[in-house]
Amino acid sequence: MVGPDGVRAVLDWELAHVADPLEDLAWICVNAWRFGVLDKPVGGFGDREDLYAGYEAAGGETVDRNRAAWWEVYGTLRWGVMCAGMTASFRTADPTVERAVIARRSSETELDLLRLLAA
């Protein structure tokens, strides 16, 4: 989105679909978006409780913590499958460094899932 002052926002509709709103809250908590900052589960910069409180204050439903946790496990698994899919792209249609780097991250999600399931 561009306004009088230049770029105002960037919208990424790549994975847009109709679903449980908690899926979106959990997606930003998936470890892949923390960039190594494990003690800040919301994108590497915040805490879950602050995210949930902000969501609720903005008019969202009361966040069911167990349902949000389920969506975080699902999102982590989903990211792992997406990374594994990059292996096929790398080997066939798109042998770029970007594909290889994302493909190798599938092993990280195995550890992330084990951590989430043990919690």
CNS distance restraints for C-alpha pairs under 8 A (distance, minus, plus):
assign (resid   1 and name CA) (resid   7 and name CA) 6.01 0.50 0.50
assign (resid   1 and name CA) (resid   8 and name CA) 5.59 0.50 0.50
assign (resid   1 and name CA) (resid   9 and name CA) 5.11 0.50 0.50
assign (resid   1 and name CA) (resid  10 and name CA) 5.99 0.50 0.50
assign (resid   1 and name CA) (resid  11 and name CA) 7.40 0.50 0.50
assign (resid   2 and name CA) (resid   6 and name CA) 5.36 0.50 0.50
assign (resid   2 and name CA) (resid   7 and name CA) 4.42 0.50 0.50
assign (resid   2 and name CA) (resid   8 and name CA) 5.37 0.50 0.50
assign (resid   2 and name CA) (resid   9 and name CA) 7.12 0.50 0.50
assign (resid   3 and name CA) (resid   7 and name CA) 6.24 0.50 0.50
assign (resid   3 and name CA) (resid   8 and name CA) 6.00 0.50 0.50
assign (resid  19 and name CA) (resid  23 and name CA) 7.11 0.50 0.50
assign (resid  20 and name CA) (resid  24 and name CA) 7.71 0.50 0.50
assign (resid  21 and name CA) (resid  25 and name CA) 6.85 0.50 0.50
assign (resid  22 and name CA) (resid  26 and name CA) 6.02 0.50 0.50
assign (resid  22 and name CA) (resid  63 and name CA) 7.43 0.50 0.50
assign (resid  22 and name CA) (resid  67 and name CA) 7.35 0.50 0.50
assign (resid  22 and name CA) (resid  68 and name CA) 5.59 0.50 0.50
assign (resid  22 and name CA) (resid  71 and name CA) 6.87 0.50 0.50
assign (resid  23 and name CA) (resid  27 and name CA) 6.04 0.50 0.50
assign (resid  23 and name CA) (resid  68 and name CA) 7.06 0.50 0.50
assign (resid  23 and name CA) (resid  71 and name CA) 5.33 0.50 0.50
assign (resid  23 and name CA) (resid  72 and name CA) 7.44 0.50 0.50
assign (resid  23 and name CA) (resid  75 and name CA) 7.63 0.50 0.50
assign (resid  24 and name CA) (resid  28 and name CA) 6.89 0.50 0.50
assign (resid  25 and name CA) (resid  29 and name CA) 7.03 0.50 0.50
assign (resid  25 and name CA) (resid  51 and name CA) 7.76 0.50 0.50
assign (resid  25 and name CA) (resid  52 and name CA) 7.94 0.50 0.50
assign (resid  25 and name CA) (resid  68 and name CA) 7.34 0.50 0.50
assign (resid  26 and name CA) (resid  30 and name CA) 6.56 0.50 0.50
assign (resid  26 and name CA) (resid  68 and name CA) 5.86 0.50 0.50
assign (resid  26 and name CA) (resid  69 and name CA) 7.16 0.50 0.50
assign (resid  26 and name CA) (resid  71 and name CA) 5.62 0.50 0.50
assign (resid  26 and name CA) (resid  72 and name CA) 4.70 0.50 0.50
assign (resid  26 and name CA) (resid  75 and name CA) 7.02 0.50 0.50
assign (resid  27 and name CA) (resid  71 and name CA) 7.55 0.50 0.50
assign (resid  27 and name CA) (resid  72 and name CA) 6.35 0.50 0.50
assign (resid  27 and name CA) (resid  75 and name CA) 5.73 0.50 0.50
assign (resid  28 and name CA) (resid  33 and name CA) 6.43 0.50 0.50
assign (resid  28 and name CA) (resid  42 and name CA) 5.71 0.50 0.50
assign (resid  28 and name CA) (resid  43 and name CA) 5.43 0.50 0.50
assign (resid  29 and name CA) (resid  33 and name CA) 7.04 0.50 0.50
assign (resid  29 and name CA) (resid  34 and name CA) 7.59 0.50 0.50
assign (resid  29 and name CA) (resid  41 and name CA) 5.22 0.50 0.50
assign (resid  29 and name CA) (resid  42 and name CA) 4.56 0.50 0.50
assign (resid  29 and name CA) (resid  43 and name CA) 5.84 0.50 0.50
assign (resid  29 and name CA) (resid  48 and name CA) 7.66 0.50 0.50
assign (resid  29 and name CA) (resid  72 and name CA) 6.61 0.50 0.50
assign (resid  30 and name CA) (resid  34 and name CA) 7.41 0.50 0.50
assign (resid  30 and name CA) (resid  41 and name CA) 7.46 0.50 0.50
assign (resid  30 and name CA) (resid  42 and name CA) 7.82 0.50 0.50
assign (resid  30 and name CA) (resid  43 and name CA) 7.62 0.50 0.50
assign (resid  30 and name CA) (resid  72 and name CA) 5.98 0.50 0.50
assign (resid  30 and name CA) (resid  73 and name CA) 7.95 0.50 0.50
assign (resid  30 and name CA) (resid  75 and name CA) 6.30 0.50 0.50
assign (resid  30 and name CA) (resid  76 and name CA) 5.62 0.50 0.50
assign (resid  31 and name CA) (resid  35 and name CA) 7.58 0.50 0.50
assign (resid  31 and name CA) (resid  38 and name CA) 7.30 0.50 0.50
assign (resid  31 and name CA) (resid  41 and name CA) 7.00 0.50 0.50
assign (resid  31 and name CA) (resid  43 and name CA) 7.68 0.50 0.50
assign (resid  31 and name CA) (resid  76 and name CA) 7.26 0.50 0.50
assign (resid  31 and name CA) (resid 112 and name CA) 6.89 0.50 0.50
assign (resid  32 and name CA) (resid  76 and name CA) 7.87 0.50 0.50
assign (resid  32 and name CA) (resid  79 and name CA) 7.80 0.50 0.50
assign (resid  32 and name CA) (resid 109 and name CA) 7.95 0.50 0.50
assign (resid  33 and name CA) (resid  42 and name CA) 7.97 0.50 0.50
assign (resid  33 and name CA) (resid  43 and name CA) 4.98 0.50 0.50
assign (resid  33 and name CA) (resid  44 and name CA) 6.74 0.50 0.50
assign (resid  34 and name CA) (resid  38 and name CA) 6.44 0.50 0.50
assign (resid  34 and name CA) (resid  40 and name CA) 7.20 0.50 0.50
assign (resid  34 and name CA) (resid  41 and name CA) 6.61 0.50 0.50
assign (resid  34 and name CA) (resid  42 and name CA) 7.02 0.50 0.50
assign (resid  34 and name CA) (resid  43 and name CA) 4.52 0.50 0.50
assign (resid  34 and name CA) (resid  44 and name CA) 3.80 0.50 0.50
assign (resid  34 and name CA) (resid  45 and name CA) 7.52 0.50 0.50
assign (resid  35 and name CA) (resid  43 and name CA) 7.72 0.50 0.50
assign (resid  35 and name CA) (resid  44 and name CA) 6.36 0.50 0.50
assign (resid  36 and name CA) (resid  44 and name CA) 7.30 0.50 0.50
assign (resid  37 and name CA) (resid  41 and name CA) 7.67 0.50 0.50
assign (resid  37 and name CA) (resid  44 and name CA) 4.91 0.50 0.50
assign (resid  37 and name CA) (resid  45 and name CA) 7.68 0.50 0.50
assign (resid  38 and name CA) (resid  44 and name CA) 6.71 0.50 0.50
assign (resid  39 and name CA) (resid  44 and name CA) 7.45 0.50 0.50
assign (resid  40 and name CA) (resid  44 and name CA) 4.67 0.50 0.50
assign (resid  40 and name CA) (resid  45 and name CA) 5.35 0.50 0.50
assign (resid  40 and name CA) (resid  46 and name CA) 5.02 0.50 0.50
assign (resid  40 and name CA) (resid  47 and name CA) 5.61 0.50 0.50
assign (resid  41 and name CA) (resid  45 and name CA) 7.30 0.50 0.50
assign (resid  41 and name CA) (resid  46 and name CA) 6.27 0.50 0.50
assign (resid  41 and name CA) (resid  47 and name CA) 5.75 0.50 0.50
assign (resid  41 and name CA) (resid  48 and name CA) 6.54 0.50 0.50
assign (resid  42 and name CA) (resid  46 and name CA) 4.72 0.50 0.50
assign (resid  42 and name CA) (resid  47 and name CA) 5.52 0.50 0.50
assign (resid  42 and name CA) (resid  48 and name CA) 6.07 0.50 0.50
assign (resid  42 and name CA) (resid  51 and name CA) 7.45 0.50 0.50
assign (resid  46 and name CA) (resid  50 and name CA) 7.16 0.50 0.50
assign (resid  46 and name CA) (resid  51 and name CA) 7.43 0.50 0.50
assign (resid  47 and name CA) (resid  51 and name CA) 6.43 0.50 0.50
assign (resid  48 and name CA) (resid  52 and name CA) 6.09 0.50 0.50
assign (resid  49 and name CA) (resid  53 and name CA) 5.99 0.50 0.50
assign (resid  50 and name CA) (resid  54 and name CA) 6.06 0.50 0.50
assign (resid  51 and name CA) (resid  55 and name CA) 6.16 0.50 0.50
assign (resid  52 and name CA) (resid  56 and name CA) 6.12 0.50 0.50
assign (resid  52 and name CA) (resid  63 and name CA) 6.25 0.50 0.50
assign (resid  53 and name CA) (resid  57 and name CA) 6.00 0.50 0.50
assign (resid  54 and name CA) (resid  58 and name CA) 6.10 0.50 0.50
assign (resid  55 and name CA) (resid  59 and name CA) 6.68 0.50 0.50
assign (resid  55 and name CA) (resid  60 and name CA) 5.37 0.50 0.50
assign (resid  55 and name CA) (resid  61 and name CA) 7.78 0.50 0.50
assign (resid  56 and name CA) (resid  60 and name CA) 4.55 0.50 0.50
assign (resid  56 and name CA) (resid  61 and name CA) 5.82 0.50 0.50
assign (resid  56 and name CA) (resid  62 and name CA) 5.80 0.50 0.50
assign (resid  56 and name CA) (resid  63 and name CA) 7.20 0.50 0.50
assign (resid  63 and name CA) (resid  67 and name CA) 7.98 0.50 0.50
assign (resid  63 and name CA) (resid  68 and name CA) 7.21 0.50 0.50
assign (resid  64 and name CA) (resid  68 and name CA) 6.20 0.50 0.50
assign (resid  65 and name CA) (resid  69 and name CA) 6.08 0.50 0.50
assign (resid  66 and name CA) (resid  70 and name CA) 6.23 0.50 0.50
assign (resid  67 and name CA) (resid  71 and name CA) 6.33 0.50 0.50
assign (resid  68 and name CA) (resid  72 and name CA) 6.25 0.50 0.50
assign (resid  69 and name CA) (resid  73 and name CA) 6.39 0.50 0.50
assign (resid  70 and name CA) (resid  74 and name CA) 6.22 0.50 0.50
assign (resid  71 and name CA) (resid  75 and name CA) 5.89 0.50 0.50
assign (resid  72 and name CA) (resid  76 and name CA) 6.09 0.50 0.50
assign (resid  73 and name CA) (resid  77 and name CA) 6.25 0.50 0.50
assign (resid  73 and name CA) (resid 113 and name CA) 6.52 0.50 0.50
assign (resid  73 and name CA) (resid 116 and name CA) 6.56 0.50 0.50
assign (resid  73 and name CA) (resid 117 and name CA) 7.62 0.50 0.50
assign (resid  74 and name CA) (resid  78 and name CA) 6.00 0.50 0.50
assign (resid  75 and name CA) (resid  79 and name CA) 6.04 0.50 0.50
assign (resid  76 and name CA) (resid  80 and name CA) 6.26 0.50 0.50
assign (resid  76 and name CA) (resid 109 and name CA) 6.36 0.50 0.50
assign (resid  76 and name CA) (resid 112 and name CA) 7.14 0.50 0.50
assign (resid  76 and name CA) (resid 113 and name CA) 6.59 0.50 0.50
assign (resid  77 and name CA) (resid  81 and name CA) 6.28 0.50 0.50
assign (resid  77 and name CA) (resid 109 and name CA) 6.95 0.50 0.50
assign (resid  77 and name CA) (resid 113 and name CA) 7.04 0.50 0.50
assign (resid  78 and name CA) (resid  82 and name CA) 6.20 0.50 0.50
assign (resid  79 and name CA) (resid  83 and name CA) 6.13 0.50 0.50
assign (resid  79 and name CA) (resid 106 and name CA) 7.77 0.50 0.50
assign (resid  79 and name CA) (resid 109 and name CA) 7.39 0.50 0.50
assign (resid  80 and name CA) (resid  84 and name CA) 6.16 0.50 0.50
assign (resid  80 and name CA) (resid 105 and name CA) 7.45 0.50 0.50
assign (resid  80 and name CA) (resid 106 and name CA) 4.78 0.50 0.50
assign (resid  80 and name CA) (resid 107 and name CA) 7.65 0.50 0.50
assign (resid  80 and name CA) (resid 108 and name CA) 7.95 0.50 0.50
assign (resid  80 and name CA) (resid 109 and name CA) 5.35 0.50 0.50
assign (resid  80 and name CA) (resid 110 and name CA) 7.48 0.50 0.50
assign (resid  81 and name CA) (resid  85 and name CA) 6.13 0.50 0.50
assign (resid  81 and name CA) (resid 106 and name CA) 7.17 0.50 0.50
assign (resid  82 and name CA) (resid  86 and name CA) 6.56 0.50 0.50
assign (resid  83 and name CA) (resid  87 and name CA) 7.18 0.50 0.50
assign (resid  83 and name CA) (resid 102 and name CA) 5.56 0.50 0.50
assign (resid  83 and name CA) (resid 103 and name CA) 4.60 0.50 0.50
assign (resid  83 and name CA) (resid 104 and name CA) 7.18 0.50 0.50
assign (resid  83 and name CA) (resid 105 and name CA) 6.18 0.50 0.50
assign (resid  83 and name CA) (resid 106 and name CA) 5.06 0.50 0.50
assign (resid  84 and name CA) (resid  88 and name CA) 7.52 0.50 0.50
assign (resid  84 and name CA) (resid 103 and name CA) 5.40 0.50 0.50
assign (resid  84 and name CA) (resid 104 and name CA) 7.73 0.50 0.50
assign (resid  84 and name CA) (resid 106 and name CA) 5.56 0.50 0.50
assign (resid  85 and name CA) (resid  89 and name CA) 6.73 0.50 0.50
assign (resid  85 and name CA) (resid 103 and name CA) 7.10 0.50 0.50
assign (resid  86 and name CA) (resid  90 and name CA) 5.98 0.50 0.50
assign (resid  86 and name CA) (resid  99 and name CA) 5.56 0.50 0.50
assign (resid  86 and name CA) (resid 100 and name CA) 7.12 0.50 0.50
assign (resid  86 and name CA) (resid 102 and name CA) 6.57 0.50 0.50
assign (resid  86 and name CA) (resid 103 and name CA) 4.89 0.50 0.50
assign (resid  87 and name CA) (resid  91 and name CA) 6.16 0.50 0.50
assign (resid  87 and name CA) (resid  99 and name CA) 7.05 0.50 0.50
assign (resid  87 and name CA) (resid 100 and name CA) 6.74 0.50 0.50
assign (resid  87 and name CA) (resid 103 and name CA) 5.07 0.50 0.50
assign (resid  87 and name CA) (resid 104 and name CA) 7.92 0.50 0.50
assign (resid  88 and name CA) (resid  92 and name CA) 6.18 0.50 0.50
assign (resid  89 and name CA) (resid  93 and name CA) 5.34 0.50 0.50
assign (resid  89 and name CA) (resid  94 and name CA) 5.29 0.50 0.50
assign (resid  89 and name CA) (resid  95 and name CA) 6.95 0.50 0.50
assign (resid  89 and name CA) (resid  99 and name CA) 6.99 0.50 0.50
assign (resid  90 and name CA) (resid  94 and name CA) 4.91 0.50 0.50
assign (resid  90 and name CA) (resid  95 and name CA) 4.15 0.50 0.50
assign (resid  90 and name CA) (resid  96 and name CA) 6.46 0.50 0.50
assign (resid  90 and name CA) (resid  99 and name CA) 5.48 0.50 0.50
assign (resid  90 and name CA) (resid 100 and name CA) 6.10 0.50 0.50
assign (resid  90 and name CA) (resid 103 and name CA) 8.00 0.50 0.50
assign (resid  91 and name CA) (resid  95 and name CA) 6.00 0.50 0.50
assign (resid  94 and name CA) (resid  99 and name CA) 7.07 0.50 0.50
assign (resid  95 and name CA) (resid  99 and name CA) 6.73 0.50 0.50
assign (resid  95 and name CA) (resid 100 and name CA) 7.39 0.50 0.50
assign (resid  96 and name CA) (resid 100 and name CA) 6.53 0.50 0.50
assign (resid  97 and name CA) (resid 101 and name CA) 6.07 0.50 0.50
assign (resid  98 and name CA) (resid 102 and name CA) 6.28 0.50 0.50
assign (resid  99 and name CA) (resid 103 and name CA) 5.97 0.50 0.50
assign (resid 100 and name CA) (resid 104 and name CA) 6.26 0.50 0.50
assign (resid 101 and name CA) (resid 105 and name CA) 6.82 0.50 0.50
assign (resid 102 and name CA) (resid 106 and name CA) 7.52 0.50 0.50
assign (resid 104 and name CA) (resid 108 and name CA) 8.00 0.50 0.50
assign (resid 105 and name CA) (resid 109 and name CA) 6.90 0.50 0.50
assign (resid 106 and name CA) (resid 110 and name CA) 6.97 0.50 0.50
assign (resid 107 and name CA) (resid 111 and name CA) 7.14 0.50 0.50
assign (resid 108 and name CA) (resid 112 and name CA) 6.38 0.50 0.50
assign (resid 109 and name CA) (resid 113 and name CA) 5.97 0.50 0.50
assign (resid 110 and name CA) (resid 114 and name CA) 6.36 0.50 0.50
assign (resid 111 and name CA) (resid 115 and name CA) 6.22 0.50 0.50
assign (resid 112 and name CA) (resid 116 and name CA) 6.20 0.50 0.50
assign (resid 113 and name CA) (resid 117 and name CA) 6.00 0.50 0.50
assign (resid 114 and name CA) (resid 118 and name CA) 6.07 0.50 0.50
assign (resid 115 and name CA) (resid 119 and name CA) 6.36 0.50 0.50
